[in-house]
């Protein structure tokens, strides 16, 4: 995967008609540095569940045709779908909303119990930013922080990796200086 092909992929993903936002490591690079600064195993997109089929079709038009369910906390309710094409690992993750519009995602918590991890308001209100000159939409810095904090709190994927801890600290220092980390945590509700 060349730097040029990575940027072409980001540009194509941002052209989706489906509202899709970057999150994860590539989004952190955009938010913190404006450049792709470290290796990433994947590019993570976040879409609303009702938009999932359309997002998969748009990804299919780019050649990402064989998506597999990679994580499904509830039957028939995938959270992460992924596809690899020419060295690009695209993961589309799904968020849901309450009738009042609160954004959440499902995770598996302690003892295998499914929970809802609620993000604070403004998840999709962060202005577009650039990564190596390509305009991208990311989730807000707080949503980025809370997504990873929710995954860590549930323990669904084990402890955070050193690079995740470093990224969480960088987000706190840049966007939330002086705020107690406990105040940044997402709300988690068992089903």
Backbone torsions as a table, in degrees:
resi	resn	phi	psi	omega
1	UNK	NA	119.4	-178.5
2	UNK	-90.2	158.3	175.5
3	UNK	-56.4	-36.7	-179.9
4	UNK	-66.0	-42.8	-178.5
5	UNK	-68.3	-33.6	176.3
6	UNK	-62.2	-44.9	-178.9
7	UNK	-68.6	-36.9	175.7
8	UNK	-61.6	-40.5	177.8
9	UNK	-63.1	-46.6	178.9
10	UNK	-59.1	-43.4	179.4
11	UNK	-61.0	-42.7	179.4
12	UNK	-66.4	-40.1	179.5
13	UNK	-66.2	-36.3	180.0
14	UNK	-73.4	-14.1	177.0
15	UNK	-85.4	-5.0	177.7
16	UNK	-54.4	140.8	171.1
17	UNK	-73.5	-29.5	176.2
18	UNK	-66.2	129.8	176.0
19	UNK	-61.9	111.6	-178.4
20	UNK	-133.1	138.4	-178.7
21	UNK	-127.8	140.5	173.7
22	UNK	-71.5	146.1	167.1
23	UNK	-146.2	-178.1	-179.5
24	UNK	81.1	-160.5	-172.2
25	UNK	-60.7	-40.6	-179.8
26	UNK	-67.1	-39.9	176.9
27	UNK	-62.6	-40.6	177.5
28	UNK	-61.3	-42.3	177.1
29	UNK	-59.6	-41.4	178.9
30	UNK	-65.2	-47.5	-176.7
31	UNK	-67.1	-40.2	-173.2
32	UNK	-91.4	-31.8	-170.9
33	UNK	-128.1	-19.8	-176.0
34	UNK	71.2	14.5	-177.3
35	UNK	-151.3	153.0	176.5
36	UNK	-78.1	99.9	-169.0
37	UNK	-102.2	-17.0	-179.3
38	UNK	-140.9	162.8	177.9
39	UNK	-65.0	144.8	176.7
40	UNK	-130.4	138.5	179.2
41	UNK	-73.3	-23.0	-174.9
42	UNK	-157.8	172.0	170.0
43	UNK	-115.4	123.6	-176.1
44	UNK	-103.2	127.2	174.1
45	UNK	-114.4	144.8	176.8
46	UNK	-116.6	126.3	179.1
47	UNK	-131.7	156.5	176.6
48	UNK	-77.4	139.1	-174.8
49	UNK	-49.5	-44.5	179.3
50	UNK	-62.2	-18.3	-180.0
51	UNK	-95.7	0.7	-172.7
52	UNK	-61.2	-48.7	-177.8
53	UNK	-59.5	-40.0	179.3
54	UNK	-66.8	-41.3	178.5
55	UNK	-63.6	-40.4	178.2
56	UNK	-64.8	-38.3	177.8
57	UNK	-65.7	-41.4	178.9
58	UNK	-66.3	-38.9	175.6
59	UNK	-65.2	-37.3	177.4
60	UNK	-60.9	-36.5	178.1
61	UNK	-65.1	-21.6	176.4
62	UNK	-88.7	-4.7	-179.5
63	UNK	108.4	-8.4	177.8
64	UNK	-82.9	86.3	-170.4
65	UNK	-105.9	-20.1	-172.7
66	UNK	-111.2	65.9	179.5
67	UNK	-72.9	139.8	174.7
68	UNK	-117.2	149.3	174.7
69	UNK	-77.1	122.0	-178.2
70	UNK	-102.2	-23.3	177.4
71	UNK	-154.5	127.9	-175.9
72	UNK	-140.3	92.2	-176.5
73	UNK	-67.6	-27.7	177.1
74	UNK	-125.1	146.2	178.3
75	UNK	-55.8	135.5	179.1
76	UNK	59.3	24.9	179.6
77	UNK	-135.6	71.0	-177.1
78	UNK	-64.0	145.7	174.0
79	UNK	-101.5	-39.2	-177.3
80	UNK	-131.8	128.6	173.3
81	UNK	-122.6	141.9	-176.7
82	UNK	-138.2	156.7	178.4
83	UNK	-152.4	140.2	177.7
84	UNK	-112.6	132.2	178.9
85	UNK	-142.1	121.6	176.5
86	UNK	50.0	42.0	178.4
87	UNK	84.2	-5.3	177.8
88	UNK	-95.7	122.2	178.4
89	UNK	-102.3	103.9	-179.4
90	UNK	-98.7	123.1	174.7
91	UNK	-115.1	126.5	175.4
92	UNK	-106.8	118.1	177.9
93	UNK	-105.5	154.8	-170.6
94	UNK	-119.1	134.1	172.1
95	UNK	-113.8	157.4	177.0
96	UNK	-119.3	172.1	177.9
97	UNK	-138.5	146.5	173.3
98	UNK	-74.0	167.5	175.4
99	UNK	-56.6	-26.5	179.0
100	UNK	-84.8	-3.9	176.8
101	UNK	97.2	3.9	177.7
102	UNK	-69.0	132.0	-178.2
103	UNK	-86.1	133.6	176.2
104	UNK	-148.4	166.8	170.9
105	UNK	-135.8	153.0	178.6
106	UNK	-86.1	142.2	173.5
107	UNK	-140.1	167.8	173.0
108	UNK	-101.9	121.4	-177.9
109	UNK	-96.6	-158.8	-179.6
110	UNK	-55.1	141.7	177.0
111	UNK	59.3	25.9	175.8
112	UNK	75.8	11.9	-178.8
113	UNK	-83.5	135.5	179.4
114	UNK	-78.5	137.0	179.4
115	UNK	-128.4	164.0	170.1
116	UNK	-110.0	129.2	177.4
117	UNK	-103.4	113.6	-177.4
118	UNK	-93.2	131.9	174.8
119	UNK	-96.0	153.4	179.5
120	UNK	-73.0	168.6	-180.0
121	UNK	-60.5	158.2	175.8
122	UNK	85.5	17.5	-177.2
123	UNK	-53.1	-41.0	-173.0
124	UNK	-110.3	19.4	-176.1
125	UNK	-97.3	-1.1	-178.7
126	UNK	-69.5	135.2	-179.7
127	UNK	-64.1	152.3	177.4
128	UNK	-56.0	148.8	177.6
129	UNK	-129.7	-179.3	-179.3
130	UNK	-124.2	147.0	171.0
131	UNK	-126.3	112.0	-176.5
132	UNK	51.6	40.9	175.6
133	UNK	88.3	-6.8	178.8
134	UNK	-95.5	124.2	177.8
135	UNK	-69.3	129.4	179.5
136	UNK	-134.1	152.6	171.4
137	UNK	-101.3	127.2	175.0
138	UNK	-118.4	161.5	167.7
139	UNK	-65.8	165.9	179.3
140	UNK	-65.1	157.7	176.5
141	UNK	-56.2	-38.0	178.9
142	UNK	-67.2	-41.5	177.4
143	UNK	-63.0	-41.8	177.6
144	UNK	-57.5	-47.3	179.6
145	UNK	-62.1	-45.2	-175.6
146	UNK	-70.3	-32.9	177.6
147	UNK	-59.7	-49.4	-179.5
148	UNK	-69.3	-38.4	179.1
149	UNK	-63.3	-37.2	177.9
150	UNK	-67.0	-40.1	177.2
151	UNK	-63.4	-42.6	179.6
152	UNK	-65.7	-42.4	-177.2
153	UNK	-64.2	-34.7	-179.9
154	UNK	-80.0	-25.0	-178.3
155	UNK	72.5	13.4	-175.2
156	UNK	-59.2	-34.4	-178.5
157	UNK	-114.4	19.5	-178.9
158	UNK	84.4	-171.5	-178.3
159	UNK	-70.1	156.7	176.5
160	UNK	-64.6	145.2	177.4
161	UNK	-76.6	159.1	178.4
162	UNK	-53.2	-40.4	-179.3
163	UNK	-66.6	-30.0	176.8
164	UNK	-69.9	-42.1	178.1
165	UNK	-62.6	-41.5	177.9
166	UNK	-62.7	-42.5	179.6
167	UNK	-65.4	-41.6	178.7
168	UNK	-60.7	-43.2	179.1
169	UNK	-63.9	-42.3	179.7
170	UNK	-63.1	-41.2	177.1
171	UNK	-62.1	-44.3	178.9
172	UNK	-60.8	-47.3	-176.9
173	UNK	-64.8	-39.1	-176.6
174	UNK	-78.3	-45.9	-170.6
175	UNK	-105.4	-19.8	-174.7
176	UNK	-134.9	46.6	-177.9
177	UNK	-62.3	138.3	176.9
178	UNK	79.6	-2.4	179.7
179	UNK	-94.3	132.3	178.3
180	UNK	-60.4	128.0	-179.9
181	UNK	-54.2	-30.7	178.6
182	UNK	-61.8	-29.1	179.1
183	UNK	-73.5	-15.4	-179.1
184	UNK	-92.4	-9.0	-175.2
185	UNK	-65.9	145.2	175.5
186	UNK	-75.6	163.1	174.7
187	UNK	-86.2	134.5	-179.0
188	UNK	-124.0	127.6	-177.9
189	UNK	-124.5	129.1	174.1
190	UNK	-71.0	150.2	175.8
191	UNK	-79.9	NA	NA
